[in-house]
């Protein structure tokens, strides 16, 4: 985690990768090196990443790339 206390708490994605990516854009994250990054903020995921939406695999791949 960067030396910052600026956190974006993101909850209950439910397998909707398009909505997740739209939210990340609104929060100022950009694609960099194959993952969504923000120069000053850190995303914290809480709640369900998958369970209902049709883009569950892509949701997991997006979040995994952000934490690696």
PDB file of N, CA, C and O in Angstrom:
ATOM      1  N   UNK A   1       0.841  -1.171   0.000  1.00  0.00           N
ATOM      2  CA  UNK A   1       0.000   0.000   0.000  1.00  0.00           C
ATOM      3  C   UNK A   1       0.889   1.239   0.000  1.00  0.00           C
ATOM      4  O   UNK A   1       1.849   1.309   0.767  1.00  0.00           O
ATOM      5  N   UNK A   2       0.583   2.209  -0.845  1.00  0.00           N
ATOM      6  CA  UNK A   2       1.377   3.438  -0.864  1.00  0.00           C
ATOM      7  C   UNK A   2       1.338   4.138   0.492  1.00  0.00           C
ATOM      8  O   UNK A   2       0.466   3.866   1.317  1.00  0.00           O
ATOM      9  N   UNK A   3       2.282   5.033   0.712  1.00  0.00           N
ATOM     10  CA  UNK A   3       2.313   5.810   1.955  1.00  0.00           C
ATOM     11  C   UNK A   3       1.224   6.870   1.919  1.00  0.00           C
ATOM     12  O   UNK A   3       1.502   8.059   1.768  1.00  0.00           O
ATOM     13  N   UNK A   4       0.009   6.434   2.056  1.00  0.00           N
ATOM     14  CA  UNK A   4      -1.124   7.333   1.974  1.00  0.00           C
ATOM     15  C   UNK A   4      -2.261   6.786   2.810  1.00  0.00           C
ATOM     16  O   UNK A   4      -2.411   5.573   2.956  1.00  0.00           O
ATOM     17  N   UNK A   5      -3.046   7.669   3.349  1.00  0.00           N
ATOM     18  CA  UNK A   5      -4.237   7.236   4.056  1.00  0.00           C
ATOM     19  C   UNK A   5      -5.481   7.472   3.215  1.00  0.00           C
ATOM     20  O   UNK A   5      -6.601   7.316   3.701  1.00  0.00           O
ATOM     21  N   UNK A   6      -5.291   7.843   1.969  1.00  0.00           N
ATOM     22  CA  UNK A   6      -6.415   8.091   1.072  1.00  0.00           C
ATOM     23  C   UNK A   6      -6.886   6.771   0.480  1.00  0.00           C
ATOM     24  O   UNK A   6      -6.254   6.217  -0.419  1.00  0.00           O
ATOM     25  N   UNK A   7      -7.999   6.279   0.995  1.00  0.00           N
ATOM     26  CA  UNK A   7      -8.528   4.989   0.581  1.00  0.00           C
ATOM     27  C   UNK A   7      -9.861   5.164  -0.128  1.00  0.00           C
ATOM     28  O   UNK A   7     -10.657   6.038   0.216  1.00  0.00           O
ATOM     29  N   UNK A   8     -10.088   4.322  -1.116  1.00  0.00           N
ATOM     30  CA  UNK A   8     -11.388   4.226  -1.766  1.00  0.00           C
ATOM     31  C   UNK A   8     -11.975   2.875  -1.374  1.00  0.00           C
ATOM     32  O   UNK A   8     -11.471   1.831  -1.789  1.00  0.00           O
ATOM     33  N   UNK A   9     -13.031   2.893  -0.581  1.00  0.00           N
ATOM     34  CA  UNK A   9     -13.676   1.671  -0.127  1.00  0.00           C
ATOM     35  C   UNK A   9     -14.712   1.291  -1.172  1.00  0.00           C
ATOM     36  O   UNK A   9     -15.645   2.049  -1.437  1.00  0.00           O
ATOM     37  N   UNK A  10     -14.544   0.110  -1.768  1.00  0.00           N
ATOM     38  CA  UNK A  10     -15.419  -0.349  -2.846  1.00  0.00           C
ATOM     39  C   UNK A  10     -16.064  -1.654  -2.394  1.00  0.00           C
ATOM     40  O   UNK A  10     -15.370  -2.625  -2.090  1.00  0.00           O
ATOM     41  N   UNK A  11     -17.373  -1.672  -2.352  1.00  0.00           N
ATOM     42  CA  UNK A  11     -18.063  -2.855  -1.848  1.00  0.00           C
ATOM     43  C   UNK A  11     -19.024  -3.464  -2.849  1.00  0.00           C
ATOM     44  O   UNK A  11     -19.547  -2.792  -3.739  1.00  0.00           O
ATOM     45  N   UNK A  12     -19.238  -4.759  -2.674  1.00  0.00           N
ATOM     46  CA  UNK A  12     -20.280  -5.508  -3.387  1.00  0.00           C
ATOM     47  C   UNK A  12     -20.301  -5.268  -4.894  1.00  0.00           C
ATOM     48  O   UNK A  12     -21.245  -4.687  -5.429  1.00  0.00           O
ATOM     49  N   UNK A  13     -19.267  -5.713  -5.557  1.00  0.00           N
ATOM     50  CA  UNK A  13     -19.170  -5.611  -7.015  1.00  0.00           C
ATOM     51  C   UNK A  13     -20.097  -6.626  -7.691  1.00  0.00           C
ATOM     52  O   UNK A  13     -20.646  -6.351  -8.758  1.00  0.00           O
ATOM     53  N   UNK A  14     -20.267  -7.778  -7.081  1.00  0.00           N
ATOM     54  CA  UNK A  14     -21.184  -8.830  -7.548  1.00  0.00           C
ATOM     55  C   UNK A  14     -20.939  -9.252  -8.994  1.00  0.00           C
ATOM     56  O   UNK A  14     -21.889  -9.574  -9.709  1.00  0.00           O
ATOM     57  N   UNK A  15     -19.690  -9.257  -9.433  1.00  0.00           N
ATOM     58  CA  UNK A  15     -19.378  -9.756 -10.767  1.00  0.00           C
ATOM     59  C   UNK A  15     -19.719  -8.806 -11.903  1.00  0.00           C
ATOM     60  O   UNK A  15     -19.878  -9.249 -13.041  1.00  0.00           O
ATOM     61  N   UNK A  16     -19.834  -7.528 -11.629  1.00  0.00           N
ATOM     62  CA  UNK A  16     -20.142  -6.529 -12.662  1.00  0.00           C
ATOM     63  C   UNK A  16     -18.871  -5.744 -12.991  1.00  0.00           C
ATOM     64  O   UNK A  16     -18.666  -4.641 -12.484  1.00  0.00           O
ATOM     65  N   UNK A  17     -18.028  -6.314 -13.836  1.00  0.00           N
ATOM     66  CA  UNK A  17     -16.738  -5.712 -14.174  1.00  0.00           C
ATOM     67  C   UNK A  17     -16.897  -4.357 -14.862  1.00  0.00           C
ATOM     68  O   UNK A  17     -16.120  -3.440 -14.597  1.00  0.00           O
ATOM     69  N   UNK A  18     -17.885  -4.218 -15.736  1.00  0.00           N
ATOM     70  CA  UNK A  18     -18.089  -2.932 -16.413  1.00  0.00           C
ATOM     71  C   UNK A  18     -18.373  -1.825 -15.407  1.00  0.00           C
ATOM     72  O   UNK A  18     -17.839  -0.722 -15.522  1.00  0.00           O
ATOM     73  N   UNK A  19     -19.201  -2.119 -14.435  1.00  0.00           N
ATOM     74  CA  UNK A  19     -19.525  -1.119 -13.410  1.00  0.00           C
ATOM     75  C   UNK A  19     -18.304  -0.807 -12.552  1.00  0.00           C
ATOM     76  O   UNK A  19     -18.070   0.347 -12.192  1.00  0.00           O
ATOM     77  N   UNK A  20     -17.527  -1.840 -12.226  1.00  0.00           N
ATOM     78  CA  UNK A  20     -16.307  -1.631 -11.448  1.00  0.00           C
ATOM     79  C   UNK A  20     -15.350  -0.716 -12.197  1.00  0.00           C
ATOM     80  O   UNK A  20     -14.824   0.238 -11.623  1.00  0.00           O
ATOM     81  N   UNK A  21     -15.122  -0.999 -13.469  1.00  0.00           N
ATOM     82  CA  UNK A  21     -14.197  -0.188 -14.252  1.00  0.00           C
ATOM     83  C   UNK A  21     -14.706   1.244 -14.408  1.00  0.00           C
ATOM     84  O   UNK A  21     -13.916   2.188 -14.387  1.00  0.00           O
ATOM     85  N   UNK A  22     -16.006   1.410 -14.564  1.00  0.00           N
ATOM     86  CA  UNK A  22     -16.580   2.752 -14.631  1.00  0.00           C
ATOM     87  C   UNK A  22     -16.370   3.522 -13.333  1.00  0.00           C
ATOM     88  O   UNK A  22     -16.062   4.714 -13.351  1.00  0.00           O
ATOM     89  N   UNK A  23     -16.537   2.836 -12.215  1.00  0.00           N
ATOM     90  CA  UNK A  23     -16.316   3.462 -10.912  1.00  0.00           C
ATOM     91  C   UNK A  23     -14.854   3.847 -10.735  1.00  0.00           C
ATOM     92  O   UNK A  23     -14.546   4.941 -10.262  1.00  0.00           O
ATOM     93  N   UNK A  24     -13.957   2.944 -11.115  1.00  0.00           N
ATOM     94  CA  UNK A  24     -12.529   3.238 -10.998  1.00  0.00           C
ATOM     95  C   UNK A  24     -12.160   4.474 -11.820  1.00  0.00           C
ATOM     96  O   UNK A  24     -11.385   5.315 -11.364  1.00  0.00           O
ATOM     97  N   UNK A  25     -12.710   4.583 -13.017  1.00  0.00           N
ATOM     98  CA  UNK A  25     -12.466   5.776 -13.841  1.00  0.00           C
ATOM     99  C   UNK A  25     -12.951   7.039 -13.135  1.00  0.00           C
ATOM    100  O   UNK A  25     -12.239   8.043 -13.094  1.00  0.00           O
ATOM    101  N   UNK A  26     -14.160   6.991 -12.581  1.00  0.00           N
ATOM    102  CA  UNK A  26     -14.707   8.158 -11.884  1.00  0.00           C
ATOM    103  C   UNK A  26     -13.856   8.554 -10.682  1.00  0.00           C
ATOM    104  O   UNK A  26     -13.769   9.731 -10.334  1.00  0.00           O
ATOM    105  N   UNK A  27     -13.230   7.564 -10.051  1.00  0.00           N
ATOM    106  CA  UNK A  27     -12.394   7.825  -8.881  1.00  0.00           C
ATOM    107  C   UNK A  27     -10.982   8.269  -9.252  1.00  0.00           C
ATOM    108  O   UNK A  27     -10.186   8.610  -8.377  1.00  0.00           O
ATOM    109  N   UNK A  28     -10.667   8.264 -10.557  1.00  0.00           N
ATOM    110  CA  UNK A  28      -9.358   8.737 -10.995  1.00  0.00           C
ATOM    111  C   UNK A  28      -8.327   7.655 -11.247  1.00  0.00           C
ATOM    112  O   UNK A  28      -7.155   7.965 -11.457  1.00  0.00           O
ATOM    113  N   UNK A  29      -8.733   6.395 -11.233  1.00  0.00           N
ATOM    114  CA  UNK A  29      -7.813   5.297 -11.532  1.00  0.00           C
ATOM    115  C   UNK A  29      -7.664   5.191 -13.046  1.00  0.00           C
ATOM    116  O   UNK A  29      -8.593   5.493 -13.795  1.00  0.00           O
ATOM    117  N   UNK A  30      -6.486   4.760 -13.485  1.00  0.00           N
ATOM    118  CA  UNK A  30      -6.218   4.577 -14.909  1.00  0.00           C
ATOM    119  C   UNK A  30      -5.484   3.259 -15.108  1.00  0.00           C
ATOM    120  O   UNK A  30      -4.798   2.771 -14.210  1.00  0.00           O
ATOM    121  N   UNK A  31      -5.639   2.693 -16.299  1.00  0.00           N
ATOM    122  CA  UNK A  31      -4.937   1.455 -16.638  1.00  0.00           C
ATOM    123  C   UNK A  31      -3.455   1.758 -16.791  1.00  0.00           C
ATOM    124  O   UNK A  31      -3.069   2.673 -17.519  1.00  0.00           O
ATOM    125  N   UNK A  32      -2.633   0.988 -16.104  1.00  0.00           N
ATOM    126  CA  UNK A  32      -1.187   1.161 -16.180  1.00  0.00           C
ATOM    127  C   UNK A  32      -0.526  -0.178 -15.913  1.00  0.00           C
ATOM    128  O   UNK A  32      -0.717  -0.768 -14.849  1.00  0.00           O
ATOM    129  N   UNK A  33       0.247  -0.656 -16.869  1.00  0.00           N
ATOM    130  CA  UNK A  33       0.940  -1.924 -16.684  1.00  0.00           C
ATOM    131  C   UNK A  33       0.009  -3.103 -16.498  1.00  0.00           C
ATOM    132  O   UNK A  33       0.347  -4.056 -15.795  1.00  0.00           O
ATOM    133  N   UNK A  34      -1.166  -3.053 -17.121  1.00  0.00           N
ATOM    134  CA  UNK A  34      -2.107  -4.161 -17.041  1.00  0.00           C
ATOM    135  C   UNK A  34      -3.014  -4.145 -15.820  1.00  0.00           C
ATOM    136  O   UNK A  34      -3.748  -5.105 -15.586  1.00  0.00           O
ATOM    137  N   UNK A  35      -2.974  -3.071 -15.040  1.00  0.00           N
ATOM    138  CA  UNK A  35      -3.824  -2.985 -13.849  1.00  0.00           C
ATOM    139  C   UNK A  35      -4.316  -1.553 -13.669  1.00  0.00           C
ATOM    140  O   UNK A  35      -3.720  -0.608 -14.186  1.00  0.00           O
ATOM    141  N   UNK A  36      -5.390  -1.410 -12.945  1.00  0.00           N
ATOM    142  CA  UNK A  36      -5.912  -0.092 -12.601  1.00  0.00           C
ATOM    143  C   UNK A  36      -5.093   0.467 -11.457  1.00  0.00           C
ATOM    144  O   UNK A  36      -4.929  -0.187 -10.427  1.00  0.00           O
ATOM    145  N   UNK A  37      -4.575   1.683 -11.633  1.00  0.00           N
ATOM    146  CA  UNK A  37      -3.720   2.313 -10.626  1.00  0.00           C
ATOM    147  C   UNK A  37      -4.157   3.758 -10.396  1.00  0.00           C
ATOM    148  O   UNK A  37      -4.715   4.410 -11.278  1.00  0.00           O
ATOM    149  N   UNK A  38      -3.889   4.223  -9.206  1.00  0.00           N
ATOM    150  CA  UNK A  38      -4.102   5.631  -8.868  1.00  0.00           C
ATOM    151  C   UNK A  38      -2.804   6.130  -8.251  1.00  0.00           C
ATOM    152  O   UNK A  38      -2.220   5.434  -7.421  1.00  0.00           O
ATOM    153  N   UNK A  39      -2.337   7.307  -8.629  1.00  0.00           N
ATOM    154  CA  UNK A  39      -1.041   7.775  -8.123  1.00  0.00           C
ATOM    155  C   UNK A  39      -1.028   8.091  -6.627  1.00  0.00           C
ATOM    156  O   UNK A  39       0.039   8.113  -6.014  1.00  0.00           O
ATOM    157  N   UNK A  40      -2.193   8.334  -6.037  1.00  0.00           N
ATOM    158  CA  UNK A  40      -2.211   8.763  -4.638  1.00  0.00           C
ATOM    159  C   UNK A  40      -3.200   8.016  -3.759  1.00  0.00           C
ATOM    160  O   UNK A  40      -3.222   8.236  -2.549  1.00  0.00           O
ATOM    161  N   UNK A  41      -4.002   7.156  -4.318  1.00  0.00           N
ATOM    162  CA  UNK A  41      -5.056   6.499  -3.553  1.00  0.00           C
ATOM    163  C   UNK A  41      -4.927   4.979  -3.652  1.00  0.00           C
ATOM    164  O   UNK A  41      -4.273   4.452  -4.552  1.00  0.00           O
ATOM    165  N   UNK A  42      -5.562   4.296  -2.714  1.00  0.00           N
ATOM    166  CA  UNK A  42      -5.559   2.839  -2.682  1.00  0.00           C
ATOM    167  C   UNK A  42      -6.996   2.346  -2.608  1.00  0.00           C
ATOM    168  O   UNK A  42      -7.785   2.836  -1.799  1.00  0.00           O
ATOM    169  N   UNK A  43      -7.334   1.385  -3.444  1.00  0.00           N
ATOM    170  CA  UNK A  43      -8.668   0.780  -3.414  1.00  0.00           C
ATOM    171  C   UNK A  43      -8.685  -0.341  -2.380  1.00  0.00           C
ATOM    172  O   UNK A  43      -7.763  -1.153  -2.307  1.00  0.00           O
ATOM    173  N   UNK A  44      -9.742  -0.369  -1.589  1.00  0.00           N
ATOM    174  CA  UNK A  44      -9.964  -1.437  -0.620  1.00  0.00           C
ATOM    175  C   UNK A  44     -11.306  -2.065  -0.975  1.00  0.00           C
ATOM    176  O   UNK A  44     -12.336  -1.392  -0.985  1.00  0.00           O
ATOM    177  N   UNK A  45     -11.281  -3.361  -1.266  1.00  0.00           N
ATOM    178  CA  UNK A  45     -12.495  -4.060  -1.673  1.00  0.00           C
ATOM    179  C   UNK A  45     -13.108  -4.774  -0.481  1.00  0.00           C
ATOM    180  O   UNK A  45     -12.435  -5.536   0.213  1.00  0.00           O
ATOM    181  N   UNK A  46     -14.384  -4.522  -0.249  1.00  0.00           N
ATOM    182  CA  UNK A  46     -15.132  -5.183   0.817  1.00  0.00           C
ATOM    183  C   UNK A  46     -16.421  -5.736   0.203  1.00  0.00           C
ATOM    184  O   UNK A  46     -16.877  -5.245  -0.830  1.00  0.00           O
ATOM    185  N   UNK A  47     -16.988  -6.721   0.816  1.00  0.00           N
ATOM    186  CA  UNK A  47     -18.223  -7.296   0.292  1.00  0.00           C
ATOM    187  C   UNK A  47     -17.945  -8.324  -0.784  1.00  0.00           C
ATOM    188  O   UNK A  47     -16.833  -8.838  -0.897  1.00  0.00           O
ATOM    189  N   UNK A  48     -18.962  -8.618  -1.569  1.00  0.00           N
ATOM    190  CA  UNK A  48     -18.899  -9.684  -2.570  1.00  0.00           C
ATOM    191  C   UNK A  48     -18.307  -9.181  -3.883  1.00  0.00           C
ATOM    192  O   UNK A  48     -18.833  -8.253  -4.496  1.00  0.00           O
ATOM    193  N   UNK A  49     -17.218  -9.798  -4.302  1.00  0.00           N
ATOM    194  CA  UNK A  49     -16.669  -9.494  -5.627  1.00  0.00           C
ATOM    195  C   UNK A  49     -17.487 -10.190  -6.705  1.00  0.00           C
ATOM    196  O   UNK A  49     -17.736  -9.615  -7.764  1.00  0.00           O
ATOM    197  N   UNK A  50     -17.904 -11.420  -6.441  1.00  0.00           N
ATOM    198  CA  UNK A  50     -18.677 -12.198  -7.411  1.00  0.00           C
ATOM    199  C   UNK A  50     -19.865 -12.843  -6.706  1.00  0.00           C
ATOM    200  O   UNK A  50     -19.858 -13.027  -5.489  1.00  0.00           O
ATOM    201  N   UNK A  51     -20.857 -13.173  -7.473  1.00  0.00           N
ATOM    202  CA  UNK A  51     -21.960 -14.054  -7.094  1.00  0.00           C
ATOM    203  C   UNK A  51     -23.140 -13.959  -8.037  1.00  0.00           C
ATOM    204  O   UNK A  51     -23.851 -14.950  -8.199  1.00  0.00           O
ATOM    205  N   UNK A  52     -23.388 -12.827  -8.665  1.00  0.00           N
ATOM    206  CA  UNK A  52     -24.572 -12.696  -9.514  1.00  0.00           C
ATOM    207  C   UNK A  52     -24.260 -12.285 -10.945  1.00  0.00           C
ATOM    208  O   UNK A  52     -24.850 -12.827 -11.880  1.00  0.00           O
ATOM    209  N   UNK A  53     -23.375 -11.367 -11.130  1.00  0.00           N
ATOM    210  CA  UNK A  53     -23.145 -10.768 -12.439  1.00  0.00           C
ATOM    211  C   UNK A  53     -22.577 -11.731 -13.464  1.00  0.00           C
ATOM    212  O   UNK A  53     -22.080 -12.807 -13.131  1.00  0.00           O
ATOM    213  N   UNK A  54     -22.664 -11.318 -14.707  1.00  0.00           N
ATOM    214  CA  UNK A  54     -22.211 -12.165 -15.813  1.00  0.00           C
ATOM    215  C   UNK A  54     -20.729 -11.987 -16.130  1.00  0.00           C
ATOM    216  O   UNK A  54     -20.214 -12.652 -17.028  1.00  0.00           O
ATOM    217  N   UNK A  55     -20.035 -11.107 -15.414  1.00  0.00           N
ATOM    218  CA  UNK A  55     -18.624 -10.826 -15.699  1.00  0.00           C
ATOM    219  C   UNK A  55     -17.745 -11.198 -14.505  1.00  0.00           C
ATOM    220  O   UNK A  55     -16.820 -10.466 -14.151  1.00  0.00           O
ATOM    221  N   UNK A  56     -18.039 -12.328 -13.897  1.00  0.00           N
ATOM    222  CA  UNK A  56     -17.346 -12.713 -12.674  1.00  0.00           C
ATOM    223  C   UNK A  56     -15.851 -12.941 -12.889  1.00  0.00           C
ATOM    224  O   UNK A  56     -15.029 -12.474 -12.101  1.00  0.00           O
ATOM    225  N   UNK A  57     -15.508 -13.646 -13.938  1.00  0.00           N
ATOM    226  CA  UNK A  57     -14.087 -13.916 -14.199  1.00  0.00           C
ATOM    227  C   UNK A  57     -13.309 -12.614 -14.414  1.00  0.00           C
ATOM    228  O   UNK A  57     -12.233 -12.418 -13.850  1.00  0.00           O
ATOM    229  N   UNK A  58     -13.871 -11.735 -15.236  1.00  0.00           N
ATOM    230  CA  UNK A  58     -13.193 -10.460 -15.503  1.00  0.00           C
ATOM    231  C   UNK A  58     -13.088  -9.610 -14.236  1.00  0.00           C
ATOM    232  O   UNK A  58     -12.090  -8.917 -14.039  1.00  0.00           O
ATOM    233  N   UNK A  59     -14.087  -9.658 -13.395  1.00  0.00           N
ATOM    234  CA  UNK A  59     -14.031  -8.938 -12.124  1.00  0.00           C
ATOM    235  C   UNK A  59     -12.868  -9.436 -11.285  1.00  0.00           C
ATOM    236  O   UNK A  59     -12.091  -8.638 -10.760  1.00  0.00           O
ATOM    237  N   UNK A  60     -12.746 -10.746 -11.156  1.00  0.00           N
ATOM    238  CA  UNK A  60     -11.646 -11.317 -10.373  1.00  0.00           C
ATOM    239  C   UNK A  60     -10.292 -10.973 -10.974  1.00  0.00           C
ATOM    240  O   UNK A  60      -9.352 -10.655 -10.246  1.00  0.00           O
ATOM    241  N   UNK A  61     -10.186 -11.036 -12.294  1.00  0.00           N
ATOM    242  CA  UNK A  61      -8.923 -10.703 -12.956  1.00  0.00           C
ATOM    243  C   UNK A  61      -8.558  -9.229 -12.730  1.00  0.00           C
ATOM    244  O   UNK A  61      -7.389  -8.906 -12.520  1.00  0.00           O
ATOM    245  N   UNK A  62      -9.541  -8.350 -12.772  1.00  0.00           N
ATOM    246  CA  UNK A  62      -9.304  -6.919 -12.557  1.00  0.00           C
ATOM    247  C   UNK A  62      -8.786  -6.660 -11.153  1.00  0.00           C
ATOM    248  O   UNK A  62      -7.785  -5.969 -10.967  1.00  0.00           O
ATOM    249  N   UNK A  63      -9.477  -7.219 -10.166  1.00  0.00           N
ATOM    250  CA  UNK A  63      -9.081  -6.996  -8.770  1.00  0.00           C
ATOM    251  C   UNK A  63      -7.739  -7.660  -8.478  1.00  0.00           C
ATOM    252  O   UNK A  63      -6.895  -7.080  -7.795  1.00  0.00           O
ATOM    253  N   UNK A  64      -7.542  -8.854  -8.981  1.00  0.00           N
ATOM    254  CA  UNK A  64      -6.270  -9.551  -8.738  1.00  0.00           C
ATOM    255  C   UNK A  64      -5.095  -8.743  -9.281  1.00  0.00           C
ATOM    256  O   UNK A  64      -4.065  -8.621  -8.619  1.00  0.00           O
ATOM    257  N   UNK A  65      -5.247  -8.199 -10.473  1.00  0.00           N
ATOM    258  CA  UNK A  65      -4.165  -7.397 -11.056  1.00  0.00           C
ATOM    259  C   UNK A  65      -3.868  -6.165 -10.205  1.00  0.00           C
ATOM    260  O   UNK A  65      -2.730  -5.696 -10.165  1.00  0.00           O
ATOM    261  N   UNK A  66      -4.878  -5.644  -9.533  1.00  0.00           N
ATOM    262  CA  UNK A  66      -4.673  -4.452  -8.701  1.00  0.00           C
ATOM    263  C   UNK A  66      -3.918  -4.759  -7.420  1.00  0.00           C
ATOM    264  O   UNK A  66      -3.271  -3.872  -6.862  1.00  0.00           O
ATOM    265  N   UNK A  67      -3.983  -5.986  -6.944  1.00  0.00           N
ATOM    266  CA  UNK A  67      -3.334  -6.318  -5.673  1.00  0.00           C
ATOM    267  C   UNK A  67      -1.984  -6.999  -5.851  1.00  0.00           C
ATOM    268  O   UNK A  67      -1.275  -7.216  -4.868  1.00  0.00           O
ATOM    269  N   UNK A  68      -1.619  -7.335  -7.058  1.00  0.00           N
ATOM    270  CA  UNK A  68      -0.325  -7.994  -7.283  1.00  0.00           C
ATOM    271  C   UNK A  68       0.776  -6.986  -7.462  1.00  0.00           C
ATOM    272  O   UNK A  68       1.931  -7.362  -7.661  1.00  0.00           O
TER     273      UNK A  68
END
